[in-house]
């Protein structure tokens, strides 16, 4: 009975109503079953009250239960009344069959929206705290550091030598490109120090290589200190090897990448076009010519010439005509005024006494013994007709002939005068004439010349004169020395003994 009453309680009563709507036949069967049960226990029903739940619905359609004690005769009537009230309830309340589906759909939408919001928040947080790593291989260190500063990533730099990558360019990175890394983290990269300068390079035979082949070899081997240059050459063909110069005379077998060297190849013969017009430099300053020559690569030789009409430093002539076309490296001569000058005369037409008085010149007159007659000109240091300017040395040495050497009588001269006499009289004038002296007993004062092997006569250009000198032994009041003690000397430093 309690099971039967429980059907009319709470939610089960609502489910019962829904079931009755869907299957009205079930309700009829249930009623018949209940009638049979009531008939079979009819005898007991007259004596024992039957408990029939009374189900009432309030104005909101909710059920309320009450328990009444009824006799068996009153039970069918009560049941009919309850059934009638249920039928009335079915007519008044409309139940939405899609309610549960809508409820589930709303729940699904709510859960999905919440999950999506969580995902968006998580994605945004991840996006703002992580960054995609680019491929830095082959990029410069500067680019990597700028990227690190921009994305708050610390760059952990390691360096090593490499022939594949130039200095300060990235060789590798520890984290693979395309991956996400957190901001504030570290990125390890390896950069190049360039090629190892201490590595020994095996130099090829450059004499068998062309210029272009040598350049490619240098680039391939990163030999940055080996400079390949070209120069014009009149004999070696263009592109061919000329020379290899290694600094500090390092042998080619010991050449390292860090050693400086120069490899020179020929440009061939330089072809110069005559396309430079020569200006009129007459009356212009020498400095203008120098500037023009330097700009156009013209080799200019300057000749200074005295002039009484053109000021010093102004051009007074040029070897190439005005407006003539010349090529680079052409040569020309420019004559520049040296101001007023003096012309060197022909001293063969001037006597020795007149030579020293030539105006504008400092004339130094010398005499030399020789084969020419006395007074004849032998030489002059500046040729006749030469114009000497204010910038020139105006000293002119003129040499005249002193004729044949002649020796005078030296008797009575003092021994100390002989060296000067023989030098000034003979050797200073080109004659190799010397004297040799010896001592003799004499009543003349000591050192007096009393004898000479040649006197008052002409001498050859090479000659030695013997001169006797008094030793003063017989001079008044002086003792007479023994002959063995008498000695003589010469201007050549010789000592002789007299008889």
KELOKE-116560 format. One record per residue (C-alpha): x, y, z; residue in one letter. Coordinates in steps of 0.1 Angstrom, whole numbers. Layout:
<recs>
X  Y  Z  A $
...
</recs>
This chain:
<recs>
0  0  0  X $
29  23  8  X $
42  17  -27  X $
9  26  -41  X $
8  59  -21  X $
43  68  -31  X $
32  71  -67  X $
11  102  -57  X $
39  120  -39  X $
60  149  -53  X $
77  145  -86  X $
64  110  -91  X $
29  124  -94  X $
41  147  -122  X $
57  118  -140  X $
25  98  -135  X $
5  126  -152  X $
29  126  -182  X $
27  88  -185  X $
-10  90  -184  X $
-11  115  -212  X $
11  93  -234  X $
-5  60  -226  X $
-42  63  -215  X $
-47  26  -219  X $
-23  19  -190  X $
-45  39  -168  X $
-76  17  -176  X $
-56  -14  -170  X $
-45  -1  -137  X $
-80  7  -127  X $
-92  -27  -136  X $
-64  -43  -116  X $
-73  -22  -86  X $
-110  -32  -90  X $
-102  -69  -90  X $
-80  -64  -59  X $
-108  -46  -43  X $
-134  -73  -50  X $
-111  -101  -38  X $
-107  -85  -5  X $
-143  -74  -2  X $
-149  -93  30  X $
-120  -77  47  X $
-130  -43  34  X $
-163  -43  54  X $
-144  -47  86  X $
-110  -29  80  X $
-109  7  68  X $
-90  13  36  X $
-65  40  34  X $
-69  59  2  X $
-46  88  -6  X $
-64  119  -15  X $
-45  139  -41  X $
-55  175  -45  X $
-39  201  -66  X $
-36  237  -57  X $
-40  267  -79  X $
-4  263  -92  X $
-10  227  -103  X $
11  212  -75  X $
-3  182  -57  X $
-10  179  -20  X $
-16  146  -2  X $
-39  137  27  X $
-48  104  42  X $
-84  95  49  X $
-98  64  64  X $
-126  50  44  X $
-148  20  43  X $
-146  -4  13  X $
-179  10  1  X $
-165  45  0  X $
-132  36  -18  X $
-146  33  -54  X $
-163  66  -50  X $
-132  83  -38  X $
-112  68  -66  X $
-136  81  -92  X $
-134  115  -77  X $
-96  115  -79  X $
-96  103  -114  X $
-120  131  -124  X $
-98  156  -108  X $
-68  143  -128  X $
-88  145  -159  X $
-97  181  -151  X $
-60  188  -144  X $
-50  174  -179  X $
-74  198  -194  X $
-61  228  -175  X $
-22  223  -176  X $
-2  221  -210  X $
33  205  -207  X $
60  214  -233  X $
75  182  -245  X $
107  199  -258  X $
115  215  -224  X $
142  190  -215  X $
159  194  -249  X $
160  231  -246  X $
173  229  -211  X $
201  206  -222  X $
209  228  -252  X $
212  259  -230  X $
234  239  -207  X $
256  228  -236  X $
258  264  -249  X $
267  277  -215  X $
295  251  -210  X $
308  257  -245  X $
308  295  -240  X $
327  292  -207  X $
352  268  -222  X $
358  291  -252  X $
363  321  -229  X $
388  301  -209  X $
407  291  -241  X $
407  327  -254  X $
421  339  -221  X $
447  312  -220  X $
457  318  -256  X $
459  355  -251  X $
480  350  -220  X $
503  326  -239  X $
505  349  -269  X $
516  379  -248  X $
541  360  -228  X $
557  340  -257  X $
573  349  -290  X $
580  329  -322  X $
617  324  -327  X $
630  335  -362  X $
659  319  -380  X $
689  340  -372  X $
715  319  -390  X $
733  341  -414  X $
721  373  -397  X $
743  398  -380  X $
747  400  -342  X $
732  435  -343  X $
699  421  -357  X $
698  394  -330  X $
704  418  -302  X $
678  443  -315  X $
652  414  -317  X $
662  403  -282  X $
657  439  -268  X $
624  442  -285  X $
610  409  -272  X $
627  409  -238  X $
649  379  -246  X $
684  377  -233  X $
710  368  -260  X $
737  343  -248  X $
765  348  -273  X $
793  323  -280  X $
819  330  -307  X $
842  307  -328  X $
862  309  -360  X $
845  300  -393  X $
853  301  -429  X $
817  298  -440  X $
804  329  -423  X $
819  364  -420  X $
828  379  -387  X $
798  389  -364  X $
773  368  -383  X $
753  340  -367  X $
765  304  -373  X $
738  285  -353  X $
712  289  -326  X $
704  264  -298  X $
666  268  -301  X $
651  258  -334  X $
636  285  -355  X $
597  286  -355  X $
594  275  -319  X $
578  297  -292  X $
600  308  -263  X $
589  327  -232  X $
597  364  -229  X $
624  369  -203  X $
641  336  -212  X $
676  332  -228  X $
685  324  -264  X $
718  308  -271  X $
735  317  -304  X $
769  311  -319  X $
785  339  -340  X $
815  338  -363  X $
849  354  -355  X $
857  351  -392  X $
884  329  -405  X $
913  319  -382  X $
941  344  -388  X $
967  319  -375  X $
958  292  -400  X $
986  284  -424  X $
974  286  -460  X $
990  267  -488  X $
996  293  -515  X $
991  282  -551  X $
1015  290  -579  X $
1000  325  -587  X $
1023  328  -618  X $
1001  301  -634  X $
968  319  -624  X $
951  348  -640  X $
939  379  -621  X $
903  367  -619  X $
914  332  -607  X $
936  348  -580  X $
907  369  -567  X $
884  339  -565  X $
911  320  -545  X $
914  348  -521  X $
877  351  -516  X $
872  313  -511  X $
900  310  -486  X $
891  342  -467  X $
926  355  -471  X $
916  391  -464  X $
952  403  -458  X $
963  392  -493  X $
956  422  -515  X $
952  415  -552  X $
961  446  -572  X $
967  456  -609  X $
992  480  -625  X $
1000  490  -660  X $
1029  472  -676  X $
1044  477  -710  X $
1058  442  -713  X $
1034  418  -694  X $
1000  410  -709  X $
969  421  -692  X $
957  398  -664  X $
991  380  -660  X $
1011  376  -628  X $
1038  402  -620  X $
1049  396  -584  X $
1040  384  -549  X $
1053  405  -519  X $
1049  390  -484  X $
1055  413  -455  X $
1085  407  -433  X $
1100  383  -459  X $
1078  354  -446  X $
1084  323  -467  X $
1054  313  -488  X $
1053  279  -471  X $
1047  296  -437  X $
1021  321  -449  X $
992  325  -425  X $
958  342  -431  X $
969  370  -408  X $
1001  379  -427  X $
999  409  -450  X $
1009  404  -486  X $
1003  420  -520  X $
997  401  -552  X $
1002  422  -584  X $
989  415  -619  X $
993  434  -651  X $
967  458  -665  X $
986  457  -698  X $
1000  487  -716  X $
983  519  -707  X $
966  535  -737  X $
965  573  -733  X $
943  595  -754  X $
956  630  -764  X $
926  649  -751  X $
942  674  -727  X $
943  710  -741  X $
974  730  -731  X $
967  765  -719  X $
987  796  -725  X $
1009  799  -694  X $
1030  829  -705  X $
1030  856  -678  X $
1013  832  -653  X $
1027  822  -620  X $
1047  789  -617  X $
1022  777  -591  X $
993  777  -617  X $
1014  754  -640  X $
1021  731  -611  X $
984  728  -602  X $
973  721  -638  X $
1001  695  -643  X $
991  677  -611  X $
954  676  -620  X $
960  663  -655  X $
990  640  -648  X $
1015  659  -670  X $
1052  657  -663  X $
1066  693  -663  X $
1103  702  -662  X $
1110  737  -650  X $
1139  757  -663  X $
1148  791  -647  X $
1163  817  -669  X $
1174  852  -661  X $
1153  880  -675  X $
1156  918  -672  X $
1120  923  -683  X $
1099  895  -667  X $
1094  894  -630  X $
1108  865  -610  X $
1085  834  -608  X $
1065  842  -640  X $
1064  819  -670  X $
1083  832  -700  X $
1081  802  -723  X $
1066  767  -728  X $
1077  738  -750  X $
1042  728  -760  X $
1021  752  -781  X $
990  768  -767  X $
958  747  -773  X $
977  717  -785  X $
963  683  -773  X $
984  661  -751  X $
978  628  -734  X $
982  620  -697  X $
1018  615  -686  X $
1031  637  -715  X $
1062  657  -709  X $
1067  694  -714  X $
1091  721  -704  X $
1083  754  -688  X $
1107  783  -687  X $
1104  805  -656  X $
1120  839  -651  X $
1147  840  -624  X $
1148  878  -625  X $
1178  899  -636  X $
1210  880  -640  X $
1246  883  -652  X $
1263  866  -681  X $
1296  848  -675  X $
1323  863  -698  X $
1350  844  -717  X $
1379  848  -694  X $
1404  838  -721  X $
1398  874  -734  X $
1404  889  -700  X $
1438  892  -682  X $
1444  878  -647  X $
1444  913  -633  X $
1411  922  -649  X $
1393  888  -641  X $
1388  896  -604  X $
1370  928  -612  X $
1341  915  -634  X $
1308  931  -622  X $
1282  908  -607  X $
1305  879  -602  X $
1329  868  -575  X $
1359  856  -595  X $
1385  835  -578  X $
1418  836  -598  X $
1444  808  -596  X $
1477  802  -614  X $
1489  767  -623  X $
1522  757  -638  X $
1519  739  -671  X $
1528  737  -707  X $
1508  768  -717  X $
1525  801  -718  X $
1523  823  -687  X $
1489  842  -684  X $
1470  820  -708  X $
1436  808  -696  X $
1435  771  -686  X $
1399  768  -673  X $
1369  786  -659  X $
1342  770  -636  X $
1312  785  -654  X $
1311  783  -692  X $
1312  816  -711  X $
1277  829  -719  X $
1260  813  -689  X $
1234  835  -672  X $
1235  834  -635  X $
1205  846  -616  X $
1200  858  -581  X $
1193  822  -570  X $
1225  809  -585  X $
1260  807  -570  X $
1278  835  -587  X $
1313  824  -576  X $
1335  817  -607  X $
1369  801  -604  X $
1393  811  -632  X $
1427  793  -637  X $
1455  809  -656  X $
1489  794  -666  X $
1519  803  -644  X $
1543  791  -671  X $
1574  770  -662  X $
1585  767  -626  X $
1616  788  -618  X $
1636  785  -585  X $
1653  815  -570  X $
1686  816  -550  X $
1676  807  -514  X $
1710  815  -499  X $
1705  834  -466  X $
1669  822  -460  X $
1662  805  -427  X $
1655  768  -427  X $
1620  775  -413  X $
1609  794  -444  X $
1616  766  -469  X $
1583  746  -464  X $
1561  776  -470  X $
1582  787  -499  X $
1582  754  -518  X $
1544  750  -512  X $
1533  784  -523  X $
1557  788  -551  X $
1554  754  -566  X $
1529  728  -552  X $
1499  752  -548  X $
1504  759  -585  X $
1504  723  -596  X $
1541  716  -597  X $
1553  687  -576  X $
1586  703  -565  X $
1600  695  -530  X $
1633  701  -511  X $
1657  679  -492  X $
1680  696  -466  X $
1712  686  -449  X $
1734  702  -423  X $
1770  714  -429  X $
1797  731  -408  X $
1796  768  -414  X $
1804  801  -398  X $
1768  812  -406  X $
1742  812  -380  X $
1726  779  -374  X $
1696  772  -398  X $
1709  795  -425  X $
1707  782  -461  X $
1742  782  -475  X $
1739  758  -504  X $
1713  745  -529  X $
1715  720  -558  X $
1696  742  -582  X $
1691  779  -582  X $
1681  807  -606  X $
1670  781  -631  X $
1638  766  -647  X $
1626  734  -631  X $
1605  705  -644  X $
1571  700  -629  X $
1584  671  -608  X $
1617  678  -590  X $
1635  678  -556  X $
1661  705  -547  X $
1689  696  -522  X $
1695  725  -497  X $
1725  728  -474  X $
1718  743  -439  X $
1744  757  -415  X $
1747  739  -382  X $
1764  770  -367  X $
1795  750  -357  X $
1820  776  -369  X $
1799  805  -359  X $
1819  829  -336  X $
1823  816  -301  X $
1808  782  -310  X $
1827  748  -307  X $
1835  728  -338  X $
1816  695  -339  X $
1830  663  -353  X $
1819  655  -389  X $
1801  623  -377  X $
1776  644  -357  X $
1765  666  -386  X $
1730  657  -399  X $
1705  672  -424  X $
1667  671  -430  X $
1643  677  -459  X $
1607  689  -463  X $
1599  652  -469  X $
1610  644  -433  X $
1644  628  -443  X $
1676  633  -423  X $
1710  634  -439  X $
1747  635  -426  X $
1770  661  -442  X $
1807  656  -449  X $
</recs>
